[in-house]
Structure formats: structure tokens, C-alpha cells
Amino acid sequence: MTGRALVIGGSLGGLIAAHLLRSIGWDALVFERNDEELASRGVGLGTHPQLIGVLQRAGIAFDESMGIAPTRAVCLDGDGRIIVERPMTRTLSGWSRLYRALLDALPAGGCRLGKRLVHVDQDAAGATGHFADGTSERGDLLVGADGIRSTVRAQFLPDVEPRYAGYVAWRASLDEADVPADLWRELADLYAFCLPKGEQLVSYVVPGRDNDTAVGRRAYNIVWYRPVDRDTLTDICTDAKGRHHAAGIPPPLIRPDVIARIKADARALIAPQVAEIFARTAPFFQPIYDLASPRIVFGRVILAGDAAFVARPHAGAGTTKAALDAACLADSIREARGDLDRGLERYQRTQLPFGRALVEFNRAEGAYLSAQLKPEAERTAEELHRDAGAVLNAHVDRSDQIGAMVTAHGLDIHVHSP
């Protein structure tokens, strides 16, 4: 069966879905609400073999130029000394590196910008998306890949909303040229953790501006998880003019006093070599949420990626999960041999339990951080104490853990011609 698919959302998940639907003969068009391309968004991005396999299947030639592979994972104490280390083999890329490759590989006109979806109508034969500019588009299938604040999900599951996990991720990136040479030499080959009490930071090298991996043109990436209660979250999401940004404050609007405070905390709490880099950046933060949809198929409308399930980022598998959604959708449609409804039922039957499992896996990974908002007397032993070696081992073995979960749900994706 061939058909026409409307893919709502032009981030990585939507672009991958479009490529894989096109690979089985469908006409897939992407509709992105923003007026400009998203290449400047996102920073570091972890990869897993399943993601690489899906990208290759989509025609994206993923190789060493797409990322950087640190040789050792280490934990640094408050004085900057290595207290635990393990060899590591994992490619760390940049969000914009993959975005650029996926977008450029679409045919001209394959991604339409400034198309904010407002409503979906459907019947037994297809779905129609209505956009804020007054236009409408008709397809045999509409794919909601429009992220954590999905318009598609809000229409079909109005009571399902992201749940705040009790902590935020501060993110920062600095060009290699702006990092002191001695610090770069010390940190460049490391996947470095800092574990202040109740918090967690990881830092590593990623492709730099223009997605460059050449020596001298890379960047250093930092992700720092910090427990934040709701009152404090409201405060730091309020800009200098007193406006509260409930869905997340744009980085340029974070107040100077909030930035000054986080940089002072960095100096006091984390390894000095990482704190020195952090102090030179323009950091921003993202509240951490999770979400599990009870259904992901609604007639000729489906949810994929973060629109369907939002997992906390500890496994570094959000993009991998979106890629597996896209691959499963394409395989299910192809194998249904013309019976689209049967194919979509298979997609839901396969991806629904996998999405739930990934959300629960990441909740367990973040339980220590979430628990910091509880009184100590109410915490479990695991929520009170953390072993640095166990944290390091879990992250080094992450791809194996994700691989086991993928296999358990029958989702192993191999590079093949559809």
C-alpha cells in the first residue's frame, strides 16, 4: 500500500518518520510550527546502535564524523580528582548534527515551516490537519510527532499531561576555542560525572558550531540535574518583567540573578575544572517531565516520539525511541499489505508496552533525584545513598541495557532495504 502521510512536528522524530515512510513508498510531508529551521536548537545527543541502524536505513550515512567517542568514563570528586573510571565506547553527537543531515536529505518542499496545527478531523479513509494560517491538508494518515506539548495528543488525550519529576537539567556548552587549553587536554577524552549530594552532572565533548568535529572546532557539553521544588521552579521560570513561563522559560529570559546563583553553586559544588568551563557559558535549564499515553492510535491519527511517551533523559534514548517508533510504524504498514488499520493496530500493540517500559526505566534512574524533595525520614536507603561506581557502570552499559529492552519487546532494528 502507498499513501500520503502528514507528519506534524519537524524535530528529529518527525523527520525520521518522514524518511522511513518515504522508504516504503509513501508521500510523507512534514509540518513544523516554527517559522525557522530548528538547527540552532539542542546540544549534546547520546546515540545507541538502534538509532544508528535506523538512521542508516533512512539513508543517513552515520559515521565517525557524526559524533565524538570518549575513551573513558570517570567520576570526579569536589576537588577534581578521579575517584572511579571505566573504559567507554559510545558515540556522542550533537542534536543539530543529526537534524541537519535528516532535513537536508528530504526532497525540496518536504518540510513546511510556519505550519501550526490547530485541529484534526478524520474519517474512515484519512485525516485532515487544519493550520493556523487557514490552510488544510488531507492525508491517509496523520502522525503526531510534535513533542512533549503535542497539539495532536491534546486533542485526542486532553487529560494526559506531562508530570514534573521534581528536578531540572541545567545545560551549557562552550566552544573548544573558549576552553582553557589545559582544561581541554584534561577533559577532552573523558565522559565525566560529578555527583554532589542529591545532584548529578555529566559532561563531555560534542560536535561544535556547524556540527564540526575537527580539532579546535568542537564544543564541551554539560548537563547538570538539580532538585527544584515547585515554588522555586515558578520563581526561576519568571523573567525580569514578572512574566511566568509555565511551559519553560526561553534561555534569553532567564534572570541574571538566577544565572549568577547557578554559577556560584557550580564553583562550590562540582569539580573545579568543570566549574571553570560552566562559569564561561550562558547556561539554561529545562524542567524534567515524563508522560505515558494510554493509547497511541486513534483511527487514522497516531502518536510517535515524545508526543506519545516522554521519558526522562537519563538513558539518552529519547531520539532512539522516536527512531524505533518510526521504524515500527513503517514496518507495520508495509507488512499489513494494504490493510492500514491492521498495520496501525500492530504499531500500537508493539510500541505501547515499549514506551511504558522506557518511561519506567528512566523513572527508576531518576528516583534518587526526585526523592531529594522528600524529608530524609521518608526516603529509602537507595534514595539516601548513592554509589559512584554503580552510577558510572549504569551509564557505560547503557546501550546494552537499551538493547536488552529493545530485544525484549521484539524491536531489534536491522539495516535493510524495505
N, C-alpha and C positions, 0 to 999 in steps of 0.2 A: 504494500500500500504506500502511496505517496500522498502528501497533503501539504497544507500550509499551517505553520505554527507561528503564533505571536508570542514572543519571549519578552516578558515585562521585567526590565532590570538589566542594565548594561554593565554590571560589575563582572567579576571573574566567573561566577556561577552561571550567569545568563549567557555570557559569551561562549563558555564551554558547551552549554546545552545547545546553542545555535549551531555550533560546529558539528556536534555529533548527530543532531537531527538532519543537518545537511548531508552528512556522510551516508545516511540511509535513503537519500533521495528526496527529502522534504525541502520545501522552501521555508526557511526559518528567518524571520526578521526580528531584530532586537529593538526595543523601545526604551530609551533611557530618559528619566525625568529631568536630569540636569541639562543645562544648555551647553555645557562644555564637556570635553572628554575628561575622564577621571584619572588620567595618567599621573597627576601630581599627588594623588591620594595614596594612603597606605605607606608602610615602611617595610620592616623585615617580614619574611614569609618562610615558614618551615615547609619542607617538601617531604613526601613519603613515596615509596616505589609505586603505589597505586596511582597517585597523582601524575607521576612522570609517565606511567603507562597510558593513562587516559589522554594526556597531552599529545603523546606521540601518535596515538590512534586518531586524534583530531587533526593531525598534520603539523603539529608544532614540534620542531626538531630540538628537543630538550637535550642539552649537553652541558659540559663544564662551564661554558660561557654564561649560562643562565643563573649561576649562583656561585657560592664560595663554600668550601668544605673545611671547617676547623679540624685540627688533628687531635685535640684533647678537650675533654670536658673537665672543668675544675670548680671547686668551691673556694672562694676567698673569704677569709675572716675579716673582722673590722679593721685590722692592721694591714690588710692587703696580702697576707700570706696564704699560700695554697695549703689547704688542710685535707682535701680529698681530690683525687683525679682519676680519670679513666680515659683510655683511647676512645676516639669517636670517629665515625664515618657517616656523615649526613650532609646533604647539600642545603645551604641556607640561601634563599634567593630574596628578591625584592618584589613586593606586590606589583609595582609599576612595570617591572621587567616582564612578568607574565601577561599583564594587561596589554601592554604594547604589542607583544607577539600575537596574542589572540585577536586583538582588534584589527591589526594590520592584515591578518590572514583572511578576514571577511571580504566578500566582494563589495564593490562600491555601492553605497546605499544600504548595506546590510545592517547598520546600526544607526538608528534615527534619534537624534538628540532633541531635548526640549519637549519630550512627549510624556507628560504627567498623566498617568491613568487616573480616572475618577470613578469609573463604574464598568462592570462587566455584565453583559446579557448573554444568555446561551439558550440553545435548544438541542434537540437530539442530534443535530447534524454538525454543530460547531458553536463557536463563541465569538462575541463581538466586544472589542475593547473601545470604550469611549474616553477621549482625552480632553484635557483642559483647554486645548486650543480649538475645540469644536469639531475635530475630526474623529472618525471612527474607522476601525479596521476589523475585518472579518477573517477568521481562520477556522480550520478544522479542530484546532487545539490551542488553548491559551496556557502558557507556562508562567506561573508566578515565581519569578526568581528575583524579587525586588527587596530582599534583605529583611533585617530584623524588624523594621517598621513597615512591613509589607501592606500595601493597599489591597492587594488581592486577598491575602489572609483576613484582613479586617472586614472585608465584605462577607466572606463565607464562614469565618470563625470569629465573630465580633467579641466574644468573651475570652478569647485566648490572647494573652498579652505577655510580653517578656517579664520575667521575675528577677528583681535585683538580687545579686549574690552577696552583697554586703562588703564589696571592695571594688577598687578602681585599678586600672592599669595606667600608670604614667609612662608615656612613650617619649623617646628622644633619639635624635640621630645627628651625627656630626660628620662632616666631610673629612676624609683622611688628611687632607692638606691642613686642616684646622686642629688636628690632634697633635699634641707634642710628640716629637719623633721617638723619644724614649718610651712613652706610654704605648705608642702604636707597636713598637717592637715587642714589648712585653705582652700585649694582649691580642695581637693580630691572629695568632693561631689557636686561640682559646675560645671555647664556649663557656663563659664564666658566670657562675652563680654567686650571689651574695644572699645570705639568709639572716637578716636581722630578726630578732624575736617578733613573731607574728606577721612577718612580711616575707616577700620573695622577689628577687631581682635576677634577671638573666640578661647577658649582653654578649654581642658577637658582631663580626664583620659581615656586611651585606654589600651588594652592588651599589654604587654611588649614583650621582646625578647622571641622567641619560642612560641609566642602567649599566654603567661601566664597571667591569671587574678588573680593569688594568691596575697595576701597582701605581699608587699615588692618586687614584681616582675612585677608590672605594669609600665606604662610609662605615661608621661604628654605630650600632643599633642597641638601644637599651629599653627593656620592658620591666617595670617595677610595680608589683602588686602590693597595694596598701589597703588594709581595712578602713572603711569610712562609713560612719553611721549616717542615717538618712538626713538628720539635721545638718551635718557637716557637708553632705553631698549637695543639699539645697544651697548652702552658702557658696560652695566653690563653683556651682553651676549658675551663679548670679553674677552678671557683669557689673562694670563700674557705674553704669547708669541705673542699676537696681532691677534690671530685667532678668527673670529667671528662665533658664533654658532647660526645660524638663527632659527633653529628648537627648540632651548632651550639648554642652556649650561649644561653639566654634573656637578653635585654638586661638585666633587673634583676640577674642573677647575675654579670655581668662585674665582676671585682675592681676596687676603687678604684685600685690601683696601675697597672693596665692603662689605665684611663681617664686618669689623671694623665700617664702616659707619652705617650699619643697626643696629648693637648692640648699638651704641651711640644714634641713633634715638629712640630705644626701651627705653633706660634709660630716655630720655627726654619726651616721648610722652605717654607711656602706664603705666598702674598700676604697681607700683614698685614690687609687688610680682610676677607678670607675667614677667616683665622685667628681674628680677633676674634669673628666670628659662631660659628665652630666651638667656641671656648672657652666660649661661653654655653649650649651644648646638652648633652644627655645622649646622646652618640653610642653606637652599637652597630655590630657588624660581622657580615658574612656571608662565610664561605669561598666561593670561586668554584669551581664544578664544571662539567663538561659530560658529556654522555651521548648515545649514539646507539643506538637499538634496531634489531636486525636484522630484526625483524618488528613490525607494529603491529595485526595482525588474527589472532585465534585463535578460529576458529569464530564464535560469536555474542558474542565479547568483543573490544573494540578499545581501543587506547590513543590518547590525544589530549593535546595541550599538553605540559607538562613531564613527564608520565608517559611519553611516547613519546620525546621529544628534549629535552635540556636544553642550550641554547646559552648561552654566556657573555653577559653583559648589554650588551656594547659597542654593539650595533646598536639597542638599545632596542626590540627586536622580539619579546620573549617573548609578550606578550599578543596582538600582531598574529598571530604564528604560531598560537597557540591559537585565535584567531578564524577564521583560514583553515582550520584543521583542522575546526572546527565547520561552516563553510560548505561545505567539500568533502564532509563526511560527509552533510549534509542533501541536497546536490545529487546525490550518488551514489545515495542511497537513492531519491530521487524519480525520477531518470532510469532506474533499474533496473526501474521499473514492476511492482513486486510480487515481483521476484526479489531478496530481501535479500542472499543470498550473493553474487550478482553485483555488487550495489551496494557491499558491503564490500570485495570484491576490487578494485574501481575505486578506492575510498578508499585502500587500501594502495598500489596502483600509482602513485597521484598523490602522496600525502603522504610516502611513504618517501624518495624522492630529494630532495624539497624539504627535509625535516627534516635529512637528511645535509648538504645544501648550506649550510643556515643554521648548523649546528654548525661546519662547516669555515670558513665566512666569519668567524665570531666567534673561532675559534681563531687565525686569521691576525691578526685585530685585536688579540688579547691576547698575541701571541707575544713582543713586547718585554717585557711584564711577566713572563711565565713565565720568560723567559731570564735574568732577573736572579739566579736561584738557581744558574746555571751559572758556572764560572770564566770570567773575561773571555777567556782564550785560546781557549775553545770556542765563543764567540758569533760570529755572523755580523756583517757590517757594520751591517745593519739592526737587529740586537739590541744593538749598542753605541751607536749614534747615532740620534737621532730629530729630525725636522724639525717644529717647532711649526706651521708653515703647513700641512704635509701633514695633521697631526692635525686641525687646525681644518677644513680643507676636507673631509676624510672625514666629519666629523660634520655639517657643514652640508648635505652632499649625501646624507645617509644615506637619506632617504625615496626619492630617485631610485635609489639602489643596491638598496634592498629592492624597489622597484617593478620594476627590471630582473630581479631574481631571481624574483619572482612571475610575471612575464610569461614568462620562460624555461621555467618549469615549468607553464605553462598554467593559472595560478591567479588571474588577474585577477578580482576580485570586484566586480560592479557592483550598485548598489542596484536591486532589482527585486522584484516580488511573486512569490513561489514558486507 
